[in-house]
Amino acid sequence: MSAFITGFGLTKISRDFYSTIEDMVYNAVKKMLDQFGNLSFVDTVIVANAFGYSMQRQNMFSSLISEELGIKGARTFNVEAGQISGHSGLILADSLIRSGYSKHVLLIGFEKMSDYNSEVYNSLVSQLTNIEYEGIYGSTLASNFGIIARYYQEKYGLKEEEFASWPILMHENASETYHAQLRFKISTKQVLESEAVSLPIRMLHSPPISDGAAALLISGEDRELVGKEKRVVEIRKGCISSGTFELSLRESLLFFDSLEYARQCYGINAFAEDIAKTEYISMSDDYTITAAVIAETIGLSKKGQFFADIYSGKFRIGDKQMINITGGTKARGYPIGALGVYEAAEISAMMSGEKIRSNQIDLNDAIMIGIGGAGSSSAILHLTKA
């Protein structure tokens, strides 16, 4: 049994002070239904979200949203796994389809982080560290990545100008992406003069506060309900794994063991073959250093060479292998629990010919790599054009 993405929809990422969660989800689902039919055959609803329990003080989102959408009698699941909540939801949907438990799964990812001020936001995002052993001392997600970035910078003699090459590229990509939050280009001077967050990480190395919702319909091979012409993307493989939570316990700051475990789950040789031939990698870049550690762990760049590769023009649109065409979490936006759903929806659009950028990109093969916390969990998904 294979699983296919047969419908997708997403909303523009922004700081939305006026819409409710239900409004955002409805708009994402409506965009999906405008092209891909109705929800009458959906038998399972999965909702991926990271902070709704704290931010909106609401629980049981899958039941609530099912009711709002008029779906009755469906099996419902809530998924929370930090920044890879959406990836986890997609892997769960794939597993349910392949096992025969479900035939048609509606996966919804949403996050609404603008309901409170930045102090509350930063406090909540710090929950992505180990609160009892790191957060209690004032450590935040930004400071953890700042430690990793400082070590990388000192180990490889990286200049801050080189470090700026990544956010510049992400803003360049986002400037042509219709649903991106930060649709403007930036310069090296602007990056270097932006406010310090946790040096060498500055404001323009950091993701914005974001609200957004995305929806996917994942179906099996039941031809009576979903014809081949509606199959957009095939989910070829999905793996997820945990690793070491605290920075102080890690053998190396420049290596996410969770990503290595996810690669082992995938199959080291199989992953090496797939990553070598794929056209597109959509990967976490919560803070600039995240992208470097991932790329160097999976072999896209040699150790200490990622920023030199970016600076030289590698991984850009039109290259043999492209990374984060839509701007990544840095500039496309950071709806934390919905990131994986957004990425899969973007890939689905580019594999089906739907224009989500001012210059059309057509894909046949893509790999998603998500990182939870400061590398304490990882997810890998391989998607191909159906």
N, C-alpha and C positions, 0 to 999 in steps of 0.2 A: 504493500500500500504506500503510495506517495502522497505528499501534501503540497497543495498549491495555494498561492495567494491569488484570489479571484476577484478581489475588490480592494480599493484603498481610497482614503480621503484624509486631508489634513487641513488645519487652520493656520493662518499666519501667526507666527510667534511674536509676542509683544508683551508689554506690561499692560494687562487688560484689567482696568479698575471697574469696569461696568458689567461684564458678563459673569454669570454664575457658572459653576462647573457644568451644570446641565446644559446651559447655552452653548458652551464650548464643545461639549461632546456631541450635542445635536448637530451643530454646524459641520463637524468632521464627518459624522455618519451621513448627513444629507449630501455632502459632496461625493461621498462614495456611492450612495444610492442613485444620484443623478446619472451615473454612468453604468452602474452594475446591478440594477434591479431592486429587489426588496429583501426584507429580513424574515419572510414567512417561514423559511426552511432552517433558520439558525437554531441549533439545539444546544449550543454552549456559549456562554459569555465569559470572557476573561478581562479583568480590568487591571492594568499595570499602573501603579502610582507609588511614589515614595513618601510624600509628606502630607497627604490629605488628612490622615488621622490626627495629625498635630495642627496643621495650618487651618483646616476647615472644621476640625473637631467632629468629623463624621467617620463612621465605620460602615462596613458592608456595602462598599461602593458598587460591586457587581450586581447586587440585588436592587439597589437604588436606581442604577442606570438602566437595568433591564426593564424596570417598571416605567421609567421615563420614556423609553423607546417603544413601549407597548409589547415587549417580548415576555411571554408567559410560559412557565413550565420548563425553562431552560436550566441546564446545569450551570452554576455560577462559581467562579474562582476569583479571588483577589491575590495579586502578586506584588510583593515588595522586596526589592533587592537593590536599593540605592539607585545608582546611575544605570545599572543593567536590569532594572525592573522590566523594561520593555523587551529587552533581549530574552529575559527569562520567560516572559509571557509568550513570546513567539516560539521558544523551544517547547514550552508546555503545550501550546496549541498543536505543534507538529507531532509531539508524542501522543496526544489524544487522538489525532487523526490516524496515525500509523497503527495504533493499538486497536482501532475499531470502536473505541469508546464514543467518539464523536464523529459526525460527518461534516458539519459546517460550524466553524467557530468564529464568533465575532470577537476580535481582540481590540480593546480600546486602551490607549495610553493617554494620560492627562497629568498636568501639573499646574497648580495655580499658586504662585509664590508671592504675588504682589499684594496680598490681603493685609500684610503687616509690614513694619519698617525693616530696615536693613539689620538692625540689632537682633530682632527675632529671627530673621532669615539666616544670619550667620550662626546663631545658636543652634538652629535646627540642622543646618548643613554640617555642623561639627559632629552631629550624631553619626556621620559616616566615618569617623575615627573611633577608636576604642575609648568611650566616654570615661570608663572607670580608671583607665591607666594613662590616657593621653589627654582627653578633654578636660579632666578635673584640674589639670595644670594650665589650662588656657590654650591648649593646642587646637588648631582648626585645620580644616582640609587644606586651606591655602598655605598655612605654615608647614604642614607636612610636605606638600609639594615644593615649598620653598627650600626646605632642607635638602630634598632630592636634587633640586635644580642647582643649589649652591655646590653640592658635592660634584655634580656633573661638570659644572663650570670650572671648578678647581682641578679636577682630574684631567680634563681634556684641554685646559687653557682656552676656554671659550670666551670670546669677546661679547659684550652685551649687544653690539650691533648685529652679530651673527644670530644671537638668541632672538632678535626682533624679526628675523626673516619669516618665522612661522605665522605670527598674528597678521603680518602684512599680507601674506598669501591668503589666509583665511578670509580677511576682509575683502580682498580682491575677488575671491570666489563668491562671497555672500552678496556682493554689490549687484550681481546679475541673477540672484535667486529670489523669486517673487515672494516666497513666504518667510524669508530670513528677517531676523530682528534688526540687525545692524548692517544696513545696506549702504555702506560708505567705505571708501578706501582710506587707509592710513599710511603714514610715512615712518621711516626709521626715527626721525626727530620726534614725532609725536609719541612713539613707543617709549623712547628713552626719557622723555620729559613727563610721562604720565606718573601718577601718584604711586609711590612704593607701597606694596601690599605685604610681601615677605621676600625681600631681595634674594635673588635677582628677579623675582616675579613682581611685576608692576600691574597697574590696573588694566593695561592693554594686553597683558598676558592672561587675563582672567576672564571667565565667562560672565555674561550679564544675568540679572534676575529675570526670569522668563515665565510666561504663561502660554499654554497651548494644549491642543488635543489632536490626536491622530487615530485613525481607525483602519483595521485590516479585516478582510474576510478570508479565512483559510478553509479550504475544502479538500475533500478526498477525491476519489475517482468515480463517484456516483454519476454516471452520464445522464441519468434521468433528470437530475436537478441542475447539474452544472456541465455545460458542453465544453468541449476542448477549446472553442473559440473564446471562452471567458477565462481561461487559465492564463494568467499573466506571468507569474514567476513560480518556479519549482524550488521548494526548500530542500536542498540536497543533503545538508547535514547541519546539526546544531549540538554544541557542547558547552558545558558550563562547569566551573570549578572554583573552589575556595582556596585561599592561601594564607600567608602570615598577615595578621591584622596590624600589629604594632611595628613601627619602623625600627625600634630598638632591638627587636628580635630577629631581624632579617639578616641573612648572610651577606647580602649586597643591596645597597639602596638603588642600584641601577638595573635591577632585575626583579620583575614581578613573578614570583613563583606560581601564583594562581594562573598566570597566562601559560606557563610551562605545563602545568597540570592539565589545562584545557587543551593544549596541543597534544598531550599524550592521550587524552580522551578521544580526540579527533583521529589520532594516528600520526606520529611524527613525520613519517615518509609521505603519507597521503596529504598532510597539510603542506609540506614543503613543495610538493608537486602542484597543488591547487593555488598556493600563494604565488608561485612563480609564473603561472599562466593567466592569472586573473587580470582583468582590465582595471578594476576599481577596488580600492579598500576604503571602507567607511569606518573610521576608528575614533575612539575617545581622545579628546584633547582638552579635558577640563581646564587644565593649565598647560602652558606651552610645553613643559618638560614631559608631560604624559605622552605626547605624540612621539618624542624622541626615544623614550624608553621602550615603547611598544615596537616602533619600527626597527630598533636595533636588536630587540629580543627575537623578533621573528625573521630577521635576516634581510629586511628591505634595505637597510643601510649597515655599513660596517660600524663597529664600536667607535663612538665619538665623532662620527661623520655625518649624522643626520642633518644638522643645520648647514653644514657645508654643501650637502646635496641640495637642500632647499635653496640656498643662496645661489647655487650654480644653475638653477632652473629645473631641477628634477621634480617629478611627481605633480607637475602642473597639468592643467587641462590640455589635452592633445598629446601628452607623453604616453609612452607604452603602458605605464602604470600610473594611475591618478589616485590621489588621496583627498577625501573630503571636498568633493566638487561643490557642495552647497554651502560651505563655509564652516563646517564643524561646530562644536559646542561654543567655540570662541565667538563666532559672528553670526551663524545661522540662529543660534539661541540655545538655551539650556533648560528646557522643561524636563527636569531631572528624571522622573519616573517614566516619561514618555519617549525618551531618546531613542531607544531601540525600535519603537513603533514608527517614529518619524523616519528613521534611517531606512527601514524596510519599505515604507511608503514612497520615499524618494527614489529608491532603487527600482521599485515597481513602476513608477512613472517613467523613469528613463529606459526601462525595458519594454514599455508598452507604447512609447512614442508621445506620451503626454508632456506638454511643454511646461516645465516648472522653473526654467531659466530663460533669460533673454536669448542666449545661444543654446540651441538644442544639443543635448548629449544623448547618444544612443548606446545602451549597454547590452551585453549578452551574459556577462559573468561578473559577480561581485562577492566580496567577503566582508562581513561585518565583524569588528572586534571591539568589544565593550569592556571597560574597566570599572569595577565598583570600589567605592572608598578611595584610598590612595594605593590601589593595586591589590586589595585584599580579596577580590574576586574577579573573575574574568569570564567572558562568553565569546564564543566564535560561531558564526553562522555563514554557510555557503549558499548563495542564491544564484540561480541561473534562469535565463529566459526560457519560458515554457514553450 
